[in-house]
Amino acid sequence: MKPLQRLLAAALLAGLAGTAQAQFGDLLRQLPIPGAGNILNTPAAPGGAAAAGDLLQMLAQSVDNIDEPREIEIGRQLAAVLLGSKPLHSDANLQRYVNRLGRWLSLQSERPHLPWTFGVLDDAGFNAFAAPGGYIFVTKGLVDRVDEAELAGILAHEITHVTARHHLKALAAKARSGIATQLIASQVRSNIVGNAISAQMLALGRDLYTSGLDRADEHDADRQGVTLAARAGFDPYGLPSVLQQLRTAAPDNPLFTLTLSTHPPAQQRLEVLEAAMGNRLDALSGKPSVPIATRLRAR
C-alpha cells in the first residue's frame, strides 16, 4: 500500500488544490465548518487538533461524548481509509452529478447542515460506503448498473447511516471491545491530516468496512432511506429494485462479494422493506426510469 500522505494528497487534490484539477470543484471542497480550515488541517474541535487516540477513548466511553465537530473529524479519518483503498474516478462530470444528487437528498434529511461530501470511487465492484459527518462514496461499478432512482435510493440509505450515527456506534462497540489494541498497539500519525490519523483509527476503519454494520442498522437504513428518497421526489421503489439485483447476484461474483458479505441477505431486506412500506408509497411510484448516462449528456 502506498504511503498515506501520497494517497490522500492524490485523492483529495481534486477538491482542494487550485490546479487544473480544481474542475472537481464542489466534490471535496468543504462546506465550511465554523473556525475550521480545509480537510487537510482542520482541528477535530476548537482549540487544536485532537489526537486520534483521544477520539477512540471518548468513543469507548460513550458515543454521546462525540460532539459534531469530532464526529466530522472521525469521518474524515475514515474517508482517508476509503480513499486509501481506491482513488476517485477521473470523470469530473460524473463526480459533479453524484455530488449534486447526494446533496439534494441530504437537504431532505434530519441533518442537512452537515458538510455533506459525495464521490465516486474508481472501482468496478458494486459497493457504497458512508463515514460519520457526511462522507459518502459509491463505486463506478455501482453507478454503471443503476438508474437515477436506484442511485438515489442507495445514497439515501447511506445518508441514513450518517444521520443515525450508525458507524459511530459500531466504532464505539469495537473500541470498547479492545479491538483497536488487538489490531495495532502503537499509534503512527501522518502530518497530512494535522497529526490526527492514527494507525489504530485506520485499523478500526478497515475492520469496520470489511465486517459491516449491525443488521438492525442496515434494515433501519433501508426503511428510512426509502422514505428519504421519496421525500426528495424520487421513486421510492428505487432501493428495492437495487435489492432485487443483489438477490440474483451470484455469491461468488467478485464484483458483489463485499456488499453481500457486509449486509443482510437481499431477500431478507426486501421482506423487511415490504412489511414496512406496504402500499403506502405506491402513489409516488411508477415514474419513468432515468438512465444516469442521460443526465450526464444533458450537462
C-alpha positions as CSV (number, residue, x, y, z in Angstrom):
1,M,0.0,0.0,0.0
2,K,1.2,3.5,-0.9
3,P,2.1,5.9,1.9
4,L,-1.0,7.5,3.4
5,Q,0.3,11.0,2.7
6,R,0.6,10.4,-1.1
7,L,-2.7,8.6,-1.2
8,L,-4.6,11.4,0.5
9,A,-2.8,14.1,-1.5
10,A,-3.7,12.5,-4.8
11,A,-7.3,11.5,-3.8
12,L,-8.2,14.9,-2.3
13,L,-6.4,17.1,-4.8
14,A,-9.4,17.4,-7.0
15,G,-11.5,19.3,-4.4
16,L,-8.8,21.2,-2.6
17,A,-6.0,22.3,-4.9
18,G,-6.0,25.4,-7.0
19,T,-4.7,23.5,-10.1
20,A,-6.3,22.3,-13.3
21,Q,-7.9,19.5,-11.3
22,A,-10.0,22.2,-9.5
23,Q,-12.7,21.3,-12.0
24,F,-13.9,18.8,-9.4
25,G,-14.8,22.0,-7.5
26,D,-17.8,21.1,-5.3
27,L,-16.9,17.4,-4.9
28,L,-14.5,17.6,-2.0
29,R,-14.2,21.3,-1.4
30,Q,-15.7,21.5,2.0
31,L,-18.8,23.3,3.1
32,P,-17.3,25.5,5.9
33,I,-17.2,24.4,9.4
34,P,-17.1,27.4,11.8
35,G,-13.5,28.1,12.7
36,A,-12.1,25.2,10.6
37,G,-9.6,25.0,7.8
38,N,-9.7,22.6,4.9
39,I,-9.8,18.8,5.1
40,L,-6.0,18.5,5.4
41,N,-5.6,20.6,8.5
42,T,-9.0,21.0,10.3
43,P,-8.9,20.6,14.1
44,A,-11.2,18.0,15.4
45,A,-12.6,20.5,17.9
46,P,-11.9,24.2,18.9
47,G,-8.5,24.7,20.4
48,G,-6.4,22.4,18.2
49,A,-6.2,19.0,16.6
50,A,-7.4,16.2,18.8
51,A,-5.3,13.1,18.8
52,A,-7.0,10.1,17.3
53,G,-6.3,8.2,20.5
54,D,-8.3,10.7,22.4
55,L,-11.2,10.2,20.0
56,L,-11.0,6.5,20.4
57,Q,-11.0,6.9,24.2
58,M,-14.1,9.0,24.0
59,L,-15.8,6.6,21.7
60,A,-15.0,3.7,24.1
61,Q,-16.7,5.6,26.9
62,S,-19.9,6.7,25.1
63,V,-21.0,7.9,21.6
64,D,-22.6,10.8,23.5
65,N,-19.1,12.1,24.2
66,I,-18.6,12.8,20.5
67,D,-19.9,16.2,19.5
68,E,-20.5,17.1,15.9
69,P,-17.0,18.6,15.1
70,R,-15.4,15.4,16.5
71,E,-17.9,13.3,14.5
72,I,-16.8,15.1,11.3
73,E,-13.2,14.6,12.2
74,I,-13.7,10.9,12.7
75,G,-15.5,10.8,9.3
76,R,-12.5,12.5,7.6
77,Q,-10.2,9.8,9.0
78,L,-12.5,7.0,7.8
79,A,-12.8,8.7,4.4
80,A,-9.0,8.5,4.3
81,V,-9.3,4.8,4.7
82,L,-11.7,4.5,1.8
83,L,-9.7,6.8,-0.4
84,G,-6.5,5.0,0.5
85,S,-8.1,1.8,-0.9
86,K,-9.4,3.2,-4.2
87,P,-8.9,6.6,-5.9
88,L,-11.6,8.9,-7.0
89,H,-12.8,8.3,-10.6
90,S,-11.4,10.8,-13.1
91,D,-14.8,11.8,-14.7
92,A,-15.4,15.3,-13.4
93,N,-18.9,15.4,-14.9
94,L,-19.9,12.2,-13.1
95,Q,-18.5,13.4,-9.8
96,R,-20.4,16.7,-10.0
97,Y,-23.6,14.9,-10.8
98,V,-23.4,12.4,-7.9
99,N,-22.4,15.2,-5.6
100,R,-25.3,17.3,-6.5
101,L,-27.7,14.4,-6.3
102,G,-26.4,13.4,-2.9
103,R,-26.6,16.9,-1.6
104,W,-30.2,17.3,-2.7
105,L,-31.1,14.2,-0.9
106,S,-29.1,15.3,2.2
107,L,-31.1,18.5,2.3
108,Q,-34.2,16.5,2.9
109,S,-32.6,14.6,5.8
110,E,-32.6,15.2,9.5
111,R,-29.1,16.7,9.4
112,P,-29.0,19.0,6.3
113,H,-26.3,21.2,7.9
114,L,-23.5,18.6,7.9
115,P,-20.7,19.2,5.4
116,W,-22.0,16.5,3.0
117,T,-19.5,15.2,0.6
118,F,-20.2,12.6,-2.1
119,G,-17.8,10.9,-4.5
120,V,-17.4,8.1,-7.0
121,L,-14.5,5.6,-6.4
122,D,-12.7,4.2,-9.4
123,D,-13.6,0.6,-8.7
124,A,-15.6,-2.0,-10.7
125,G,-17.3,-3.5,-7.7
126,F,-20.9,-2.9,-6.6
127,N,-20.4,-1.0,-3.4
128,A,-21.4,2.1,-1.4
129,F,-19.8,3.4,1.8
130,A,-20.5,6.1,4.4
131,A,-18.5,7.7,7.1
132,P,-19.6,9.9,10.0
133,G,-20.1,13.6,9.4
134,G,-21.4,13.2,5.9
135,Y,-18.8,11.5,3.8
136,I,-20.4,9.1,1.2
137,F,-18.8,7.2,-1.7
138,V,-20.2,4.9,-4.4
139,T,-18.2,2.8,-6.8
140,K,-18.1,3.4,-10.6
141,G,-19.2,-0.3,-10.9
142,L,-22.4,0.5,-8.9
143,V,-23.2,3.7,-10.9
144,D,-22.9,1.7,-14.1
145,R,-25.6,-0.8,-13.0
146,V,-28.3,1.5,-11.7
147,D,-30.6,4.3,-12.9
148,E,-31.2,7.6,-11.2
149,A,-33.9,6.5,-8.8
150,E,-31.9,3.4,-7.8
151,L,-28.8,5.6,-7.2
152,A,-31.0,8.0,-5.1
153,G,-32.2,5.0,-3.0
154,I,-28.6,3.9,-2.4
155,L,-27.4,7.4,-1.4
156,A,-30.5,7.8,0.8
157,H,-29.6,4.5,2.6
158,E,-26.1,5.7,3.2
159,I,-27.2,9.2,4.3
160,T,-29.4,7.5,6.9
161,H,-26.3,5.6,8.3
162,V,-24.8,9.1,8.8
163,T,-27.8,10.8,10.3
164,A,-28.4,7.9,12.7
165,R,-24.7,7.7,13.6
166,H,-24.6,4.0,12.9
167,H,-20.8,4.0,12.1
168,L,-20.0,5.8,15.3
169,K,-22.0,3.3,17.4
170,A,-20.2,0.4,15.6
171,L,-16.8,2.1,16.2
172,A,-17.7,2.6,19.9
173,A,-18.5,-1.1,20.3
174,K,-15.2,-2.1,18.7
175,A,-13.3,0.4,20.8
176,R,-14.9,-0.9,24.0
177,S,-14.0,-4.5,23.0
178,G,-10.4,-3.5,22.7
179,I,-10.2,-4.5,19.1
180,A,-8.1,-1.4,18.3
181,T,-5.4,-2.5,20.7
182,Q,-5.6,-6.0,19.2
183,L,-5.2,-4.7,15.7
184,I,-2.3,-2.5,16.3
185,A,-0.6,-1.5,19.5
186,S,1.2,1.7,18.6
187,Q,0.0,5.0,17.0
188,V,1.6,6.2,13.8
189,R,0.5,9.7,12.8
190,S,0.7,11.4,9.4
191,N,1.3,15.1,9.0
192,I,-1.0,15.3,6.0
193,V,-4.0,15.4,8.4
194,G,-2.6,17.5,11.2
195,N,-1.3,14.5,13.1
196,A,-4.9,13.4,13.6
197,I,-4.9,10.0,11.9
198,S,-3.5,7.1,13.9
199,A,-2.8,3.5,12.9
200,Q,-5.4,2.5,15.5
201,M,-8.1,4.5,13.8
202,L,-7.1,3.2,10.3
203,A,-7.1,-0.3,11.6
204,L,-10.6,0.1,13.1
205,G,-11.9,1.7,9.9
206,R,-10.6,-1.1,7.7
207,D,-12.1,-3.7,10.1
208,L,-15.4,-1.8,10.1
209,Y,-15.7,-1.7,6.3
210,T,-14.9,-5.3,5.9
211,S,-17.1,-6.6,8.7
212,G,-20.1,-4.3,8.1
213,L,-22.7,-2.8,10.4
214,D,-25.3,-4.4,12.6
215,R,-28.1,-6.0,10.7
216,A,-30.7,-3.9,12.6
217,D,-28.8,-0.7,11.4
218,E,-29.0,-1.9,7.8
219,H,-32.7,-2.6,8.0
220,D,-33.2,0.8,9.6
221,A,-31.2,2.5,6.8
222,D,-33.3,0.7,4.2
223,R,-36.6,1.8,5.8
224,Q,-35.6,5.4,6.3
225,G,-33.7,5.6,3.0
226,V,-36.9,4.7,1.1
227,T,-38.7,7.5,2.9
228,L,-35.9,10.0,2.3
229,A,-35.7,9.2,-1.4
230,A,-39.5,9.6,-1.8
231,R,-39.3,12.9,0.2
232,A,-36.7,14.1,-2.3
233,G,-39.0,13.4,-5.2
234,F,-37.6,10.0,-6.4
235,D,-39.5,6.7,-6.9
236,P,-39.5,5.0,-3.5
237,Y,-39.0,1.6,-5.2
238,G,-35.5,2.6,-6.4
239,L,-33.8,0.9,-3.4
240,P,-36.0,-2.3,-3.6
241,S,-35.0,-2.5,-7.3
242,V,-31.4,-2.5,-6.3
243,L,-32.1,-5.2,-3.7
244,Q,-33.6,-7.3,-6.5
245,Q,-30.3,-7.0,-8.3
246,L,-28.4,-8.1,-5.3
247,R,-30.9,-11.0,-4.7
248,T,-30.0,-12.5,-8.0
249,A,-26.2,-11.8,-7.8
250,A,-24.0,-14.9,-7.6
251,P,-22.4,-15.1,-4.2
252,D,-19.0,-15.9,-5.8
253,N,-19.2,-12.9,-8.2
254,P,-16.2,-10.8,-7.0
255,L,-18.0,-7.6,-8.0
256,F,-20.6,-8.2,-5.4
257,T,-18.7,-10.1,-2.7
258,L,-18.1,-7.2,-0.3
259,T,-21.6,-5.9,-0.5
260,L,-23.2,-9.3,0.0
261,S,-20.8,-10.2,2.9
262,T,-21.4,-7.0,4.8
263,H,-25.2,-6.7,4.5
264,P,-28.1,-8.9,5.5
265,P,-29.4,-11.3,2.7
266,A,-31.1,-9.2,0.0
267,Q,-34.2,-11.4,0.2
268,Q,-34.5,-10.6,3.9
269,R,-34.0,-6.9,3.3
270,L,-36.8,-7.0,0.7
271,E,-39.1,-8.7,3.1
272,V,-38.5,-6.3,5.9
273,L,-39.0,-3.4,3.5
274,E,-42.2,-4.8,2.1
275,A,-43.6,-5.1,5.6
276,A,-42.6,-1.5,6.4
277,M,-43.8,0.0,3.1
278,G,-47.0,-1.9,2.4
279,N,-48.7,0.1,-0.3
280,R,-48.3,3.5,1.4
281,L,-45.9,4.8,-1.1
282,D,-47.4,3.3,-4.2
283,A,-48.9,6.7,-5.3
284,L,-45.3,8.0,-5.5
285,S,-44.1,5.2,-7.7
286,G,-44.2,4.4,-11.4
287,K,-42.1,7.3,-12.5
288,P,-40.1,6.8,-15.8
289,S,-36.7,5.3,-15.4
290,V,-33.9,7.9,-16.0
291,P,-30.6,6.5,-17.1
292,I,-27.6,8.2,-15.4
293,A,-26.0,8.5,-18.9
294,T,-28.9,10.7,-20.0
295,R,-28.3,13.1,-17.1
296,L,-24.6,13.2,-17.8
297,R,-25.2,14.0,-21.5
298,A,-27.5,16.8,-20.5
299,R,-24.8,18.6,-18.6
